[in-house]
Amino acid sequence: MTPAPAAPPAPPALSVVGIGADGWAGLPDAARTELVKAQVLIGAQRQLGLLPPECTGRRVPWPSPLRPAVPGLLAEHEGRRIAVLASGDPMFYGIGRALTEVLGADGLRILPHPSSVSYACARVGWPLEDTEVITLVGRPAARLAAALHDGRRLLVLSADATTPAVVAALLREHGFGPSRIRVLEQLGGEDEACAEGTADTWAHPPGDPLNVIAVACRRDPDALRLGAVPGLPDEAYEHDGQLTKRHVRATTLGVLAPAPGELLWDIGGGSGSVAIEWMRTHPSCRAISVERDPVRARRIERNAAHLGVPALRVITGPAPESLAELPTPDAVFIGGGLTVPGLLEACWEALPAGGRLVANTVTLESEALLAERYRRHGGDLVRLAVAHAVPVGGFTGWRQAMPVTQWSVRKPSTPPTAERSAEAPAEPSGDNT
């Protein structure tokens, strides 16, 4: 006997409906049907106000803060047909992500609306695939700095009506005053408007809080040029001399090999340059800088904000004591304190299989320690020497910087053999560097 076909799965009890500034008039029939049938309507007060009387479900505005409230709010209305309103495309910096994390992709039906980014690109004539999008909603404006490159086109999602002036000030501060700014308000709605000018001359008063900022980046010719790869000019950093210099820094980042989403521990942060440039390689890269000197720790925070990675986490305290509760790193860089008892061991133990460790030093004591670890664990031990041309009377000569010894190694999935470990000499001790 042939078994009866399985019944199709019941449709999700929760729908997420994207809605634009044009409100009910801009919704397709499928979205309208979901909203009319819903027993509970959840959204921002502004969005709920766009619905007509035929949407009879109970209207529930999102509480603040929104994200922590999602599980409880859904549990409160369990068993009812729920429709959640979202701005534009719910899966583009929208509530769709939070709902998917709670319910799973199969637990909701998403009906997207054109996003504000799609509208903005249509208005200014920019190809969407060639335009970088940065959101400042709930995020510091300083993160915009990492995206500033001459000729780039940026769309900035505003936090409120004051964001355009904040963006203009940041552009001026970073040498991008000539950049053209267009503030696109109420995109797709009856009250759509545009204000434009340059960052240097921006004087428009705050307008509508629902806006997107289009920035055509143009760098002042006299401004310091910051590239997209590691090895930023030393002048880009505030420092007291404790700075991994440009050419060594570029080599160090090349060996650390950051990949999207990875976490770096930067031990002995100094000015924070390695952690900062690790994070600048991709927006999802994360880093924790550990610096025992409070003055230097605050300086790292300032450098991180100025160079567009304000999310860099700075821990003020000694290593290895400050490492105990940190999340597992994908890579560790040790730029100072190599001879502190237990530091190298703690960093090595914290790394998972496949994790990378890179350590730089200029002292003989630390170099001896790295040579011993190289014999024990393998990897690469190199010496980096950089010389700069300088005036010598009426001529030009070379001035040699202190050579840097660098050990880099990948942690294997299996520990070294007992025979190899037994060959390693006792670990030398030294003063804290």
Sequence and secondary structure as in RCSB ss.txt:
>XXXX:A:sequence
MTPAPAAPPAPPALSVVGIGADGWAGLPDAARTELVKAQVLIGAQRQLGLLPPECTGRRVPWPSPLRPAVPGLLA
EHEGRRIAVLASGDPMFYGIGRALTEVLGADGLRILPHPSSVSYACARVGWPLEDTEVITLVGRPAARLAAALHD
GRRLLVLSADATTPAVVAALLREHGFGPSRIRVLEQLGGEDEACAEGTADTWAHPPGDPLNVIAVACRRDPDALR
LGAVPGLPDEAYEHDGQLTKRHVRATTLGVLAPAPGELLWDIGGGSGSVAIEWMRTHPSCRAISVERDPVRARRI
ERNAAHLGVPALRVITGPAPESLAELPTPDAVFIGGGLTVPGLLEACWEALPAGGRLVANTVTLESEALLAERYR
RHGGDLVRLAVAHAVPVGGFTGWRQAMPVTQWSVRKPSTPPTAERSAEAPAEPSGDNT
>XXXX:A:secstr
            SEEEEEE TTGGGG  HHHHHHHHH SEEEE HHHHTTS TT  SEEEE  SS GGGHHHHHH
HTTTS EEEEEES TTSSSHHHHHHHHH GGG EEE    HHHHHHHHHT  GGG EEEE TTS GGGGGGG  T
T EEEEE SSTTHHHHHHHHHHHTT TT EEEEEESTTSTT EEEEEETTT       SSEEEEEE    TTS  
  SSS   GGGS  SS    HHHHHHHHHHH   TT EEEEES TT HHHHHHHHT TT EEEEEES HHHHHHH
HHHHHHTT TT EEEES TTGGGTTS   SEEEE S TTSTTHHHHHHHHS TT EEEEEE SHHHHHHHHHHHH
HH  EEEEE  EEEEEETTEEEEEE   EEEEEEE  SS   HHHHHHS         
